[in-house]
Amino acid sequence: MNAMTNNDVMKHRITVDEYYRMAEVGLLAPDARVELIDGEIIDMPPMGSRHGGTGMLLIQRFVKAVGDAAIVSSGSTLILGEYSAPQPDLMLLRPRNDFYRRSNPIPDDVLLVIETSDSTLRYDRDVKVPLYARHGVSNYWIVNLRKQELQCFSSPRGGEFSEVVNITNPDLVPVKSVGDVSVDLTGLFE
C-alpha cells in the first residue's frame, strides 16, 4: 500500500510478509535490532546494561509470579495487523501448547506488553502507546528508567488507552490480565 506524505510524495509501506521475506533473503541481518512499525523499518538503539539488567529482573519476577498462567516472552515479535511487527522487551502471552512456534502472537494472545525505556521513552510513549491501543492490546507498561516510574496503560478504546496509572515506587503490582496474579517489583529502579 502506498501513502501520501506531507510533501505529496508516494511512500511505500512494507507489509509484515515483505518484512519477513527481506529477512529470509538476507536484506536484514539476522541480528539486526529493527522492528516494523506502520510499514516502516525502525532501527532500535543498542541495549545498555541498565536496560538489559532491568529486562532480566522483570523476566525473573514475572516467571515466578505467573507460573503456568502465562508464557513470559522476551524479544519475540508481536504481529499487529498487516504493517506492524514490534519486538517488545517483554510480553505475557496466553499459554499455547506450541509455545508460539507455529505463528507469532497477535493481540488476542497478549496479556501484557512491557517496554523498558531509557533512550526510547518518547518513541515508546508517542508511537507505541497509540499503536498498541489501536490494535487492542489490553495492557501495556512502560518501565521509565529515567524518571524511575512504571506507567501502566489499560482498557483500549478508540485507539487510546482509557486508564493510565503511574507508579513511582512499585512493590506488589497486580497484573489485571492474569487473574489474581501480582508481581513483586520491589527494587525495580535500584
N, C-alpha and C positions, 0 to 999 in steps of 0.2 A: 504494500500500500504506500502511496506517496502522500505527502502532506505539504501544504504551502507554508513557507516560513514568512516572517515579517518582511523579508526582502523580496518577496514574490519569486523565490527560487524553489524548485521542487526538491524535496528531501525524501530519500528512500528510507523507509523504516524496515529494519531487519526483523523477520519473524523468529520465533523460538526455533522452528525447524531449520531455518537458514543458519542460525547461530550455531546449532549443533553440527550441521554439515561443515561449517567453517572449521570447527574444532577437529572433526573427523579427518579432513583433508590437510590439516596442519597449518591453516591460516591463523589459528590461535594456538599459542604454545600450551602444552599440557599443564604447565604450572603457572599460567598467566592468571593474575589476580584481576579478573574482569567480571562484569555481570551485565546482563541485558535489561535495560530499563526503558520502557515505552519505545522500543525499536532502536535504541542507541546503545552501542557497546561502551560501557563506562569503566575506565581504569580505576582500580582501587589502590589506595596508598599501601605501602608496606606496613605490616603489623609490628608495632613496637612491643617491648617486653611487658609494659603495663597493660596494654590491650590483650596480649596473648595470655598473660597470667590471670587476668580477670576472667577471661574465657574459660580457662582451666578450672578456676574456683567455681564458676557457675555450673560447669558440667558436673563436677563432683557433687555439688549441693543438690542439683536437680535430679541426678541419678538416685541419690539417697532418698529424696523426698517423694518422687513419683513411683519408684519401684516398677512394677509391671503395668501401671495405669497409663503410661505413655512411653513413647520412644524418644530419647534425648538425642537430637541430631545436631552435629556441629559441622558447618561448612557445606551442607547439602544445598542443592538447588531447589527452589520453590517455583513452580510454574504458575504464573499469573496471566492467564489468557494467552493470546496469540503473540504478544510483543514484549513480555517481561519475564525474565528468569533471574531474579535476585538470588544471592547466596548469603542469607542471614548468618550472623555469628552463631546463633543457636536457635533451634526450634524444638518444641514439644509436639509430637505427632501422635495421632491415634494409632494404637497398636495394629499392626498388619502382619500376617504370617510371613510374607515375603520380605519384610523389613525394607520395603520400597525398592527392591531390586528390579521389579518389572516396570515400574514407572515412578517418576519423581512425584513428590507430593504436590497437591493442589490445595487451594484454600479450605475446602471441606475436610481435608486431612489434618489441618493445623489447629492445635490447641493454644499455642503461644509462639510468637516470633520475638526474638531478642536481638538487638543490635548494641554492641559496645561502642561507644562514641568517644573519641578523643579529638582527632583531627577531622572527623567526618560529621560532626554534630549538625551543622546546617543542612547537609545532604540528607542525613537520617531523619531530620525533623521536617524539612521543607519538601523533599521529594518522596521519601519512603512513607511518611505518615499518610499523605493522601493516596499514594499508590496502594498500600495495604488496605486502607479503608474502602477505597473504590472497588477492590476485589473481594471484599467481605471477610478479610482476616479478622477474627473476633477479638483477639488480644495481641497487642504489640507493646513491648517495653523497650525503652532506650536507657541504657546504663551510661549516664553522662559523667565521664571520668573527670572532666574539667570542673564542673560545678558540684561534683560529688552528690548527684541526685539521681534517683530512679524515677523515670516518668512512665506511667502505666496508662495506655490508651485502650479503651474497650468500647463496645456497643457501636459498631459502624452503622451509619445511616446517611444516605445521600452523599456518599463519597467523603464523609468526615466521621471522626470518632466523637460520639456524644458525651463520653465520660473520659476525663483526664484526671489522674491523681499523681501528685508529685510527692515523693518520699525522700527526705533528706538523711535520715538515719535508719535505713532498713534493718529490721530484725526478722521476725517471723512474718512473711508476706504470703497472703492467700493467693493461690493460683486458681482463680474462679473457674476456669475451663476444665479443671481436673477434679471436680467434685469437692471433697473435704480436705484437699491437699494444701499444705502451706510449705514454703521453702524458707530455710533459715539463711538469711543474707547478712547476718551479723558480720561485721568486719569487711564488707564488700569494698569499702573505699579506703582501707588502711594501706 
